[in-house]
Amino acid sequence: MSFIYQDNTQLIVEIKKLLLDNNLSQKELAASLDMVPQAFTKLLGKKNFSFEDAKKILNAMEYDLSIDFVKK
């Protein structure tokens, strides 16, 4: 999956889409991250959600985070 990054909200939405595409629940993913579901929900909802957070989640889903810089 590829998209033009706009903000962290969009990044979280794309992660949630991957969950759906892979038939994973947030509860299942939280368990694979050794988190309780409430902690995972809090992670997705935090204002300063980072690329490091995304990388950790994507790694648990067996995805790599790839960042490309493209000239406008």
mmCIF file of the N, C-alpha and C atoms, coordinates in Angstrom:
data_MODEL
# 
_entry.id   MODEL 
# 
loop_
_atom_site.group_PDB 
_atom_site.id 
_atom_site.type_symbol 
_atom_site.label_atom_id 
_atom_site.label_alt_id 
_atom_site.label_comp_id 
_atom_site.label_asym_id 
_atom_site.label_entity_id 
_atom_site.label_seq_id 
_atom_site.pdbx_PDB_ins_code 
_atom_site.Cartn_x 
_atom_site.Cartn_y 
_atom_site.Cartn_z 
_atom_site.occupancy 
_atom_site.B_iso_or_equiv 
_atom_site.pdbx_formal_charge 
_atom_site.auth_seq_id 
_atom_site.auth_comp_id 
_atom_site.auth_asym_id 
_atom_site.auth_atom_id 
_atom_site.pdbx_PDB_model_num 
ATOM 1   N N  . MET A 1 1  ? 0.839  -1.161 0.000  1.00 0.00 ? 1  MET A N  1 
ATOM 2   C CA . MET A 1 1  ? 0.000  0.000  0.000  1.00 0.00 ? 1  MET A CA 1 
ATOM 3   C C  . MET A 1 1  ? 0.891  1.234  0.000  1.00 0.00 ? 1  MET A C  1 
ATOM 4   N N  . SER A 1 2  ? 0.462  2.220  -0.733 1.00 0.00 ? 2  SER A N  1 
ATOM 5   C CA . SER A 1 2  ? 1.225  3.455  -0.822 1.00 0.00 ? 2  SER A CA 1 
ATOM 6   C C  . SER A 1 2  ? 0.250  4.634  -0.752 1.00 0.00 ? 2  SER A C  1 
ATOM 7   N N  . PHE A 1 3  ? 0.666  5.709  -0.109 1.00 0.00 ? 3  PHE A N  1 
ATOM 8   C CA . PHE A 1 3  ? -0.162 6.901  -0.039 1.00 0.00 ? 3  PHE A CA 1 
ATOM 9   C C  . PHE A 1 3  ? 0.726  8.108  0.208  1.00 0.00 ? 3  PHE A C  1 
ATOM 10  N N  . ILE A 1 4  ? 0.205  9.282  -0.118 1.00 0.00 ? 4  ILE A N  1 
ATOM 11  C CA . ILE A 1 4  ? 0.905  10.534 0.146  1.00 0.00 ? 4  ILE A CA 1 
ATOM 12  C C  . ILE A 1 4  ? 0.569  10.942 1.583  1.00 0.00 ? 4  ILE A C  1 
ATOM 13  N N  . TYR A 1 5  ? 1.596  11.017 2.427  1.00 0.00 ? 5  TYR A N  1 
ATOM 14  C CA . TYR A 1 5  ? 1.401  11.355 3.845  1.00 0.00 ? 5  TYR A CA 1 
ATOM 15  C C  . TYR A 1 5  ? 0.894  12.779 3.989  1.00 0.00 ? 5  TYR A C  1 
ATOM 16  N N  . GLN A 1 6  ? -0.171 12.929 4.787  1.00 0.00 ? 6  GLN A N  1 
ATOM 17  C CA . GLN A 1 6  ? -0.712 14.253 5.080  1.00 0.00 ? 6  GLN A CA 1 
ATOM 18  C C  . GLN A 1 6  ? -0.585 14.592 6.563  1.00 0.00 ? 6  GLN A C  1 
ATOM 19  N N  . ASP A 1 7  ? -0.976 13.649 7.412  1.00 0.00 ? 7  ASP A N  1 
ATOM 20  C CA . ASP A 1 7  ? -0.871 13.866 8.854  1.00 0.00 ? 7  ASP A CA 1 
ATOM 21  C C  . ASP A 1 7  ? -0.981 12.529 9.582  1.00 0.00 ? 7  ASP A C  1 
ATOM 22  N N  . ASN A 1 8  ? -0.797 12.572 10.896 1.00 0.00 ? 8  ASN A N  1 
ATOM 23  C CA . ASN A 1 8  ? -0.820 11.341 11.687 1.00 0.00 ? 8  ASN A CA 1 
ATOM 24  C C  . ASN A 1 8  ? -2.186 10.675 11.702 1.00 0.00 ? 8  ASN A C  1 
ATOM 25  N N  . THR A 1 9  ? -3.244 11.474 11.608 1.00 0.00 ? 9  THR A N  1 
ATOM 26  C CA . THR A 1 9  ? -4.587 10.897 11.562 1.00 0.00 ? 9  THR A CA 1 
ATOM 27  C C  . THR A 1 9  ? -4.719 9.984  10.354 1.00 0.00 ? 9  THR A C  1 
ATOM 28  N N  . GLN A 1 10 ? -4.219 10.432 9.227  1.00 0.00 ? 10 GLN A N  1 
ATOM 29  C CA . GLN A 1 10 ? -4.257 9.623  8.013  1.00 0.00 ? 10 GLN A CA 1 
ATOM 30  C C  . GLN A 1 10 ? -3.435 8.348  8.193  1.00 0.00 ? 10 GLN A C  1 
ATOM 31  N N  . LEU A 1 11 ? -2.297 8.457  8.837  1.00 0.00 ? 11 LEU A N  1 
ATOM 32  C CA . LEU A 1 11 ? -1.439 7.295  9.079  1.00 0.00 ? 11 LEU A CA 1 
ATOM 33  C C  . LEU A 1 11 ? -2.180 6.244  9.911  1.00 0.00 ? 11 LEU A C  1 
ATOM 34  N N  . ILE A 1 12 ? -2.890 6.675  10.917 1.00 0.00 ? 12 ILE A N  1 
ATOM 35  C CA . ILE A 1 12 ? -3.665 5.763  11.763 1.00 0.00 ? 12 ILE A CA 1 
ATOM 36  C C  . ILE A 1 12 ? -4.797 5.121  10.966 1.00 0.00 ? 12 ILE A C  1 
ATOM 37  N N  . VAL A 1 13 ? -5.464 5.906  10.123 1.00 0.00 ? 13 VAL A N  1 
ATOM 38  C CA . VAL A 1 13 ? -6.533 5.364  9.271  1.00 0.00 ? 13 VAL A CA 1 
ATOM 39  C C  . VAL A 1 13 ? -5.980 4.282  8.352  1.00 0.00 ? 13 VAL A C  1 
ATOM 40  N N  . GLU A 1 14 ? -4.812 4.510  7.778  1.00 0.00 ? 14 GLU A N  1 
ATOM 41  C CA . GLU A 1 14 ? -4.208 3.518  6.883  1.00 0.00 ? 14 GLU A CA 1 
ATOM 42  C C  . GLU A 1 14 ? -3.843 2.239  7.640  1.00 0.00 ? 14 GLU A C  1 
ATOM 43  N N  . ILE A 1 15 ? -3.386 2.370  8.867  1.00 0.00 ? 15 ILE A N  1 
ATOM 44  C CA . ILE A 1 15 ? -3.086 1.188  9.686  1.00 0.00 ? 15 ILE A CA 1 
ATOM 45  C C  . ILE A 1 15 ? -4.371 0.414  9.968  1.00 0.00 ? 15 ILE A C  1 
ATOM 46  N N  . LYS A 1 16 ? -5.455 1.131  10.268 1.00 0.00 ? 16 LYS A N  1 
ATOM 47  C CA . LYS A 1 16 ? -6.738 0.466  10.513 1.00 0.00 ? 16 LYS A CA 1 
ATOM 48  C C  . LYS A 1 16 ? -7.231 -0.245 9.256  1.00 0.00 ? 16 LYS A C  1 
ATOM 49  N N  . LYS A 1 17 ? -6.988 0.343  8.080  1.00 0.00 ? 17 LYS A N  1 
ATOM 50  C CA . LYS A 1 17 ? -7.353 -0.319 6.821  1.00 0.00 ? 17 LYS A CA 1 
ATOM 51  C C  . LYS A 1 17 ? -6.581 -1.625 6.665  1.00 0.00 ? 17 LYS A C  1 
ATOM 52  N N  . LEU A 1 18 ? -5.308 -1.602 7.023  1.00 0.00 ? 18 LEU A N  1 
ATOM 53  C CA . LEU A 1 18 ? -4.505 -2.827 6.947  1.00 0.00 ? 18 LEU A CA 1 
ATOM 54  C C  . LEU A 1 18 ? -5.049 -3.901 7.882  1.00 0.00 ? 18 LEU A C  1 
ATOM 55  N N  . LEU A 1 19 ? -5.504 -3.494 9.048  1.00 0.00 ? 19 LEU A N  1 
ATOM 56  C CA . LEU A 1 19 ? -6.121 -4.451 9.972  1.00 0.00 ? 19 LEU A CA 1 
ATOM 57  C C  . LEU A 1 19 ? -7.305 -5.137 9.297  1.00 0.00 ? 19 LEU A C  1 
ATOM 58  N N  . LEU A 1 20 ? -8.167 -4.350 8.669  1.00 0.00 ? 20 LEU A N  1 
ATOM 59  C CA . LEU A 1 20 ? -9.328 -4.910 7.978  1.00 0.00 ? 20 LEU A CA 1 
ATOM 60  C C  . LEU A 1 20 ? -8.907 -5.805 6.823  1.00 0.00 ? 20 LEU A C  1 
ATOM 61  N N  . ASP A 1 21 ? -7.957 -5.335 6.024  1.00 0.00 ? 21 ASP A N  1 
ATOM 62  C CA . ASP A 1 21 ? -7.488 -6.108 4.866  1.00 0.00 ? 21 ASP A CA 1 
ATOM 63  C C  . ASP A 1 21 ? -6.898 -7.451 5.276  1.00 0.00 ? 21 ASP A C  1 
ATOM 64  N N  . ASN A 1 22 ? -6.336 -7.505 6.484  1.00 0.00 ? 22 ASN A N  1 
ATOM 65  C CA . ASN A 1 22 ? -5.698 -8.730 6.969  1.00 0.00 ? 22 ASN A CA 1 
ATOM 66  C C  . ASN A 1 22 ? -6.578 -9.506 7.953  1.00 0.00 ? 22 ASN A C  1 
ATOM 67  N N  . ASN A 1 23 ? -7.849 -9.099 8.036  1.00 0.00 ? 23 ASN A N  1 
ATOM 68  C CA . ASN A 1 23 ? -8.808 -9.764 8.932  1.00 0.00 ? 23 ASN A CA 1 
ATOM 69  C C  . ASN A 1 23 ? -8.285 -9.890 10.361 1.00 0.00 ? 23 ASN A C  1 
ATOM 70  N N  . LEU A 1 24 ? -7.659 -8.823 10.834 1.00 0.00 ? 24 LEU A N  1 
ATOM 71  C CA . LEU A 1 24 ? -7.144 -8.776 12.205 1.00 0.00 ? 24 LEU A CA 1 
ATOM 72  C C  . LEU A 1 24 ? -7.984 -7.805 13.026 1.00 0.00 ? 24 LEU A C  1 
ATOM 73  N N  . SER A 1 25 ? -8.253 -8.170 14.243 1.00 0.00 ? 25 SER A N  1 
ATOM 74  C CA . SER A 1 25 ? -8.933 -7.240 15.143 1.00 0.00 ? 25 SER A CA 1 
ATOM 75  C C  . SER A 1 25 ? -7.874 -6.457 15.917 1.00 0.00 ? 25 SER A C  1 
ATOM 76  N N  . GLN A 1 26 ? -8.284 -5.325 16.462 1.00 0.00 ? 26 GLN A N  1 
ATOM 77  C CA . GLN A 1 26 ? -7.359 -4.558 17.290 1.00 0.00 ? 26 GLN A CA 1 
ATOM 78  C C  . GLN A 1 26 ? -6.954 -5.376 18.511 1.00 0.00 ? 26 GLN A C  1 
ATOM 79  N N  . LYS A 1 27 ? -7.865 -6.198 19.006 1.00 0.00 ? 27 LYS A N  1 
ATOM 80  C CA . LYS A 1 27 ? -7.574 -7.052 20.159 1.00 0.00 ? 27 LYS A CA 1 
ATOM 81  C C  . LYS A 1 27 ? -6.473 -8.053 19.822 1.00 0.00 ? 27 LYS A C  1 
ATOM 82  N N  . GLU A 1 28 ? -6.552 -8.672 18.631 1.00 0.00 ? 28 GLU A N  1 
ATOM 83  C CA . GLU A 1 28 ? -5.533 -9.640 18.212 1.00 0.00 ? 28 GLU A CA 1 
ATOM 84  C C  . GLU A 1 28 ? -4.178 -8.966 18.041 1.00 0.00 ? 28 GLU A C  1 
ATOM 85  N N  . LEU A 1 29 ? -4.198 -7.791 17.416 1.00 0.00 ? 29 LEU A N  1 
ATOM 86  C CA . LEU A 1 29 ? -2.939 -7.081 17.202 1.00 0.00 ? 29 LEU A CA 1 
ATOM 87  C C  . LEU A 1 29 ? -2.346 -6.622 18.535 1.00 0.00 ? 29 LEU A C  1 
ATOM 88  N N  . ALA A 1 30 ? -3.189 -6.159 19.427 1.00 0.00 ? 30 ALA A N  1 
ATOM 89  C CA . ALA A 1 30 ? -2.714 -5.756 20.756 1.00 0.00 ? 30 ALA A CA 1 
ATOM 90  C C  . ALA A 1 30 ? -2.022 -6.928 21.444 1.00 0.00 ? 30 ALA A C  1 
ATOM 91  N N  . ALA A 1 31 ? -2.608 -8.106 21.343 1.00 0.00 ? 31 ALA A N  1 
ATOM 92  C CA . ALA A 1 31 ? -2.010 -9.297 21.966 1.00 0.00 ? 31 ALA A CA 1 
ATOM 93  C C  . ALA A 1 31 ? -0.647 -9.602 21.366 1.00 0.00 ? 31 ALA A C  1 
ATOM 94  N N  . SER A 1 32 ? -0.507 -9.437 20.051 1.00 0.00 ? 32 SER A N  1 
ATOM 95  C CA . SER A 1 32 ? 0.788  -9.713 19.421 1.00 0.00 ? 32 SER A CA 1 
ATOM 96  C C  . SER A 1 32 ? 1.839  -8.674 19.802 1.00 0.00 ? 32 SER A C  1 
ATOM 97  N N  . LEU A 1 33 ? 1.386  -7.520 20.275 1.00 0.00 ? 33 LEU A N  1 
ATOM 98  C CA . LEU A 1 33 ? 2.292  -6.468 20.750 1.00 0.00 ? 33 LEU A CA 1 
ATOM 99  C C  . LEU A 1 33 ? 2.488  -6.537 22.267 1.00 0.00 ? 33 LEU A C  1 
ATOM 100 N N  . ASP A 1 34 ? 1.952  -7.587 22.888 1.00 0.00 ? 34 ASP A N  1 
ATOM 101 C CA . ASP A 1 34 ? 1.995  -7.740 24.350 1.00 0.00 ? 34 ASP A CA 1 
ATOM 102 C C  . ASP A 1 34 ? 1.368  -6.549 25.066 1.00 0.00 ? 34 ASP A C  1 
ATOM 103 N N  . MET A 1 35 ? 0.229  -6.103 24.529 1.00 0.00 ? 35 MET A N  1 
ATOM 104 C CA . MET A 1 35 ? -0.516 -4.989 25.113 1.00 0.00 ? 35 MET A CA 1 
ATOM 105 C C  . MET A 1 35 ? -1.936 -5.447 25.400 1.00 0.00 ? 35 MET A C  1 
ATOM 106 N N  . VAL A 1 36 ? -2.574 -4.798 26.343 1.00 0.00 ? 36 VAL A N  1 
ATOM 107 C CA . VAL A 1 36 ? -4.010 -5.006 26.513 1.00 0.00 ? 36 VAL A CA 1 
ATOM 108 C C  . VAL A 1 36 ? -4.706 -4.150 25.453 1.00 0.00 ? 36 VAL A C  1 
ATOM 109 N N  . PRO A 1 37 ? -5.908 -4.538 25.023 1.00 0.00 ? 37 PRO A N  1 
ATOM 110 C CA . PRO A 1 37 ? -6.598 -3.774 23.973 1.00 0.00 ? 37 PRO A CA 1 
ATOM 111 C C  . PRO A 1 37 ? -6.750 -2.287 24.288 1.00 0.00 ? 37 PRO A C  1 
ATOM 112 N N  . GLN A 1 38 ? -6.972 -1.954 25.554 1.00 0.00 ? 38 GLN A N  1 
ATOM 113 C CA . GLN A 1 38 ? -7.133 -0.547 25.935 1.00 0.00 ? 38 GLN A CA 1 
ATOM 114 C C  . GLN A 1 38 ? -5.854 0.245  25.677 1.00 0.00 ? 38 GLN A C  1 
ATOM 115 N N  . ALA A 1 39 ? -4.705 -0.358 25.928 1.00 0.00 ? 39 ALA A N  1 
ATOM 116 C CA . ALA A 1 39 ? -3.428 0.326  25.686 1.00 0.00 ? 39 ALA A CA 1 
ATOM 117 C C  . ALA A 1 39 ? -3.211 0.537  24.194 1.00 0.00 ? 39 ALA A C  1 
ATOM 118 N N  . PHE A 1 40 ? -3.627 -0.442 23.385 1.00 0.00 ? 40 PHE A N  1 
ATOM 119 C CA . PHE A 1 40 ? -3.484 -0.305 21.935 1.00 0.00 ? 40 PHE A CA 1 
ATOM 120 C C  . PHE A 1 40 ? -4.384 0.817  21.419 1.00 0.00 ? 40 PHE A C  1 
ATOM 121 N N  . THR A 1 41 ? -5.616 0.867  21.908 1.00 0.00 ? 41 THR A N  1 
ATOM 122 C CA . THR A 1 41 ? -6.539 1.936  21.513 1.00 0.00 ? 41 THR A CA 1 
ATOM 123 C C  . THR A 1 41 ? -5.969 3.295  21.908 1.00 0.00 ? 41 THR A C  1 
ATOM 124 N N  . LYS A 1 42 ? -5.382 3.366  23.093 1.00 0.00 ? 42 LYS A N  1 
ATOM 125 C CA . LYS A 1 42 ? -4.766 4.616  23.561 1.00 0.00 ? 42 LYS A CA 1 
ATOM 126 C C  . LYS A 1 42 ? -3.588 4.999  22.664 1.00 0.00 ? 42 LYS A C  1 
ATOM 127 N N  . LEU A 1 43 ? -2.799 4.015  22.241 1.00 0.00 ? 43 LEU A N  1 
ATOM 128 C CA . LEU A 1 43 ? -1.665 4.267  21.349 1.00 0.00 ? 43 LEU A CA 1 
ATOM 129 C C  . LEU A 1 43 ? -2.143 4.875  20.034 1.00 0.00 ? 43 LEU A C  1 
ATOM 130 N N  . LEU A 1 44 ? -3.202 4.296  19.450 1.00 0.00 ? 44 LEU A N  1 
ATOM 131 C CA . LEU A 1 44 ? -3.726 4.821  18.188 1.00 0.00 ? 44 LEU A CA 1 
ATOM 132 C C  . LEU A 1 44 ? -4.334 6.210  18.347 1.00 0.00 ? 44 LEU A C  1 
ATOM 133 N N  . GLY A 1 45 ? -4.806 6.524  19.541 1.00 0.00 ? 45 GLY A N  1 
ATOM 134 C CA . GLY A 1 45 ? -5.471 7.798  19.755 1.00 0.00 ? 45 GLY A CA 1 
ATOM 135 C C  . GLY A 1 45 ? -4.585 8.926  20.232 1.00 0.00 ? 45 GLY A C  1 
ATOM 136 N N  . LYS A 1 46 ? -3.307 8.631  20.485 1.00 0.00 ? 46 LYS A N  1 
ATOM 137 C CA . LYS A 1 46 ? -2.467 9.695  21.044 1.00 0.00 ? 46 LYS A CA 1 
ATOM 138 C C  . LYS A 1 46 ? -2.134 10.755 19.994 1.00 0.00 ? 46 LYS A C  1 
ATOM 139 N N  . LYS A 1 47 ? -2.068 12.001 20.446 1.00 0.00 ? 47 LYS A N  1 
ATOM 140 C CA . LYS A 1 47 ? -1.841 13.125 19.535 1.00 0.00 ? 47 LYS A CA 1 
ATOM 141 C C  . LYS A 1 47 ? -0.473 13.085 18.874 1.00 0.00 ? 47 LYS A C  1 
ATOM 142 N N  . ASN A 1 48 ? 0.516  12.593 19.582 1.00 0.00 ? 48 ASN A N  1 
ATOM 143 C CA . ASN A 1 48 ? 1.871  12.573 19.034 1.00 0.00 ? 48 ASN A CA 1 
ATOM 144 C C  . ASN A 1 48 ? 2.249  11.174 18.533 1.00 0.00 ? 48 ASN A C  1 
ATOM 145 N N  . PHE A 1 49 ? 1.289  10.496 17.875 1.00 0.00 ? 49 PHE A N  1 
ATOM 146 C CA . PHE A 1 49 ? 1.553  9.195  17.258 1.00 0.00 ? 49 PHE A CA 1 
ATOM 147 C C  . PHE A 1 49 ? 2.740  9.366  16.316 1.00 0.00 ? 49 PHE A C  1 
ATOM 148 N N  . SER A 1 50 ? 3.735  8.513  16.460 1.00 0.00 ? 50 SER A N  1 
ATOM 149 C CA . SER A 1 50 ? 4.988  8.704  15.722 1.00 0.00 ? 50 SER A CA 1 
ATOM 150 C C  . SER A 1 50 ? 5.208  7.616  14.680 1.00 0.00 ? 50 SER A C  1 
ATOM 151 N N  . PHE A 1 51 ? 6.183  7.854  13.822 1.00 0.00 ? 51 PHE A N  1 
ATOM 152 C CA . PHE A 1 51 ? 6.567  6.828  12.854 1.00 0.00 ? 51 PHE A CA 1 
ATOM 153 C C  . PHE A 1 51 ? 7.122  5.607  13.587 1.00 0.00 ? 51 PHE A C  1 
ATOM 154 N N  . GLU A 1 52 ? 7.723  5.818  14.747 1.00 0.00 ? 52 GLU A N  1 
ATOM 155 C CA . GLU A 1 52 ? 8.215  4.691  15.555 1.00 0.00 ? 52 GLU A CA 1 
ATOM 156 C C  . GLU A 1 52 ? 7.044  3.836  16.042 1.00 0.00 ? 52 GLU A C  1 
ATOM 157 N N  . ASP A 1 53 ? 5.953  4.498  16.447 1.00 0.00 ? 53 ASP A N  1 
ATOM 158 C CA . ASP A 1 53 ? 4.738  3.761  16.829 1.00 0.00 ? 53 ASP A CA 1 
ATOM 159 C C  . ASP A 1 53 ? 4.212  2.964  15.638 1.00 0.00 ? 53 ASP A C  1 
ATOM 160 N N  . ALA A 1 54 ? 4.151  3.621  14.482 1.00 0.00 ? 54 ALA A N  1 
ATOM 161 C CA . ALA A 1 54 ? 3.663  2.955  13.269 1.00 0.00 ? 54 ALA A CA 1 
ATOM 162 C C  . ALA A 1 54 ? 4.546  1.770  12.915 1.00 0.00 ? 54 ALA A C  1 
ATOM 163 N N  . LYS A 1 55 ? 5.854  1.959  13.022 1.00 0.00 ? 55 LYS A N  1 
ATOM 164 C CA . LYS A 1 55 ? 6.795  0.884  12.695 1.00 0.00 ? 55 LYS A CA 1 
ATOM 165 C C  . LYS A 1 55 ? 6.577  -0.326 13.596 1.00 0.00 ? 55 LYS A C  1 
ATOM 166 N N  . LYS A 1 56 ? 6.368  -0.085 14.882 1.00 0.00 ? 56 LYS A N  1 
ATOM 167 C CA . LYS A 1 56 ? 6.147  -1.166 15.841 1.00 0.00 ? 56 LYS A CA 1 
ATOM 168 C C  . LYS A 1 56 ? 4.872  -1.946 15.495 1.00 0.00 ? 56 LYS A C  1 
ATOM 169 N N  . ILE A 1 57 ? 3.805  -1.224 15.178 1.00 0.00 ? 57 ILE A N  1 
ATOM 170 C CA . ILE A 1 57 ? 2.536  -1.859 14.820 1.00 0.00 ? 57 ILE A CA 1 
ATOM 171 C C  . ILE A 1 57 ? 2.671  -2.627 13.512 1.00 0.00 ? 57 ILE A C  1 
ATOM 172 N N  . LEU A 1 58 ? 3.268  -1.984 12.509 1.00 0.00 ? 58 LEU A N  1 
ATOM 173 C CA . LEU A 1 58 ? 3.417  -2.631 11.201 1.00 0.00 ? 58 LEU A CA 1 
ATOM 174 C C  . LEU A 1 58 ? 4.310  -3.857 11.285 1.00 0.00 ? 58 LEU A C  1 
ATOM 175 N N  . ASN A 1 59 ? 5.332  -3.799 12.100 1.00 0.00 ? 59 ASN A N  1 
ATOM 176 C CA . ASN A 1 59 ? 6.212  -4.950 12.284 1.00 0.00 ? 59 ASN A CA 1 
ATOM 177 C C  . ASN A 1 59 ? 5.433  -6.143 12.841 1.00 0.00 ? 59 ASN A C  1 
ATOM 178 N N  . ALA A 1 60 ? 4.540  -5.879 13.785 1.00 0.00 ? 60 ALA A N  1 
ATOM 179 C CA . ALA A 1 60 ? 3.716  -6.947 14.359 1.00 0.00 ? 60 ALA A CA 1 
ATOM 180 C C  . ALA A 1 60 ? 2.774  -7.544 13.316 1.00 0.00 ? 60 ALA A C  1 
ATOM 181 N N  . MET A 1 61 ? 2.434  -6.743 12.290 1.00 0.00 ? 61 MET A N  1 
ATOM 182 C CA . MET A 1 61 ? 1.567  -7.216 11.211 1.00 0.00 ? 61 MET A CA 1 
ATOM 183 C C  . MET A 1 61 ? 2.375  -7.795 10.050 1.00 0.00 ? 61 MET A C  1 
ATOM 184 N N  . GLU A 1 62 ? 3.694  -7.842 10.227 1.00 0.00 ? 62 GLU A N  1 
ATOM 185 C CA . GLU A 1 62 ? 4.631  -8.340 9.221  1.00 0.00 ? 62 GLU A CA 1 
ATOM 186 C C  . GLU A 1 62 ? 4.680  -7.459 7.970  1.00 0.00 ? 62 GLU A C  1 
ATOM 187 N N  . TYR A 1 63 ? 4.658  -6.147 8.215  1.00 0.00 ? 63 TYR A N  1 
ATOM 188 C CA . TYR A 1 63 ? 4.842  -5.148 7.166  1.00 0.00 ? 63 TYR A CA 1 
ATOM 189 C C  . TYR A 1 63 ? 6.069  -4.318 7.513  1.00 0.00 ? 63 TYR A C  1 
ATOM 190 N N  . ASP A 1 64 ? 6.715  -3.782 6.490  1.00 0.00 ? 64 ASP A N  1 
ATOM 191 C CA . ASP A 1 64 ? 7.795  -2.821 6.678  1.00 0.00 ? 64 ASP A CA 1 
ATOM 192 C C  . ASP A 1 64 ? 7.241  -1.427 6.459  1.00 0.00 ? 64 ASP A C  1 
ATOM 193 N N  . LEU A 1 65 ? 7.811  -0.458 7.141  1.00 0.00 ? 65 LEU A N  1 
ATOM 194 C CA . LEU A 1 65 ? 7.476  0.939  6.914  1.00 0.00 ? 65 LEU A CA 1 
ATOM 195 C C  . LEU A 1 65 ? 8.526  1.493  5.968  1.00 0.00 ? 65 LEU A C  1 
ATOM 196 N N  . SER A 1 66 ? 8.078  1.949  4.810  1.00 0.00 ? 66 SER A N  1 
ATOM 197 C CA . SER A 1 66 ? 8.985  2.491  3.803  1.00 0.00 ? 66 SER A CA 1 
ATOM 198 C C  . SER A 1 66 ? 8.634  3.956  3.589  1.00 0.00 ? 66 SER A C  1 
ATOM 199 N N  . ILE A 1 67 ? 9.641  4.812  3.610  1.00 0.00 ? 67 ILE A N  1 
ATOM 200 C CA . ILE A 1 67 ? 9.417  6.243  3.412  1.00 0.00 ? 67 ILE A CA 1 
ATOM 201 C C  . ILE A 1 67 ? 10.199 6.687  2.183  1.00 0.00 ? 67 ILE A C  1 
ATOM 202 N N  . ASP A 1 68 ? 9.487  7.262  1.237  1.00 0.00 ? 68 ASP A N  1 
ATOM 203 C CA . ASP A 1 68 ? 10.112 7.782  0.018  1.00 0.00 ? 68 ASP A CA 1 
ATOM 204 C C  . ASP A 1 68 ? 9.901  9.288  -0.036 1.00 0.00 ? 68 ASP A C  1 
ATOM 205 N N  . PHE A 1 69 ? 10.900 10.000 -0.464 1.00 0.00 ? 69 PHE A N  1 
ATOM 206 C CA . PHE A 1 69 ? 10.768 11.429 -0.702 1.00 0.00 ? 69 PHE A CA 1 
ATOM 207 C C  . PHE A 1 69 ? 10.636 11.628 -2.203 1.00 0.00 ? 69 PHE A C  1 
ATOM 208 N N  . VAL A 1 70 ? 9.527  12.264 -2.610 1.00 0.00 ? 70 VAL A N  1 
ATOM 209 C CA . VAL A 1 70 ? 9.230  12.438 -4.027 1.00 0.00 ? 70 VAL A CA 1 
ATOM 210 C C  . VAL A 1 70 ? 9.095  13.929 -4.306 1.00 0.00 ? 70 VAL A C  1 
ATOM 211 N N  . LYS A 1 71 ? 9.829  14.397 -5.302 1.00 0.00 ? 71 LYS A N  1 
ATOM 212 C CA . LYS A 1 71 ? 9.753  15.814 -5.665 1.00 0.00 ? 71 LYS A CA 1 
ATOM 213 C C  . LYS A 1 71 ? 8.369  16.129 -6.216 1.00 0.00 ? 71 LYS A C  1 
ATOM 214 N N  . LYS A 1 72 ? 7.832  17.275 -5.803 1.00 0.00 ? 72 LYS A N  1 
ATOM 215 C CA . LYS A 1 72 ? 6.499  17.701 -6.265 1.00 0.00 ? 72 LYS A CA 1 
ATOM 216 C C  . LYS A 1 72 ? 6.526  18.065 -7.721 1.00 0.00 ? 72 LYS A C  1 
# 
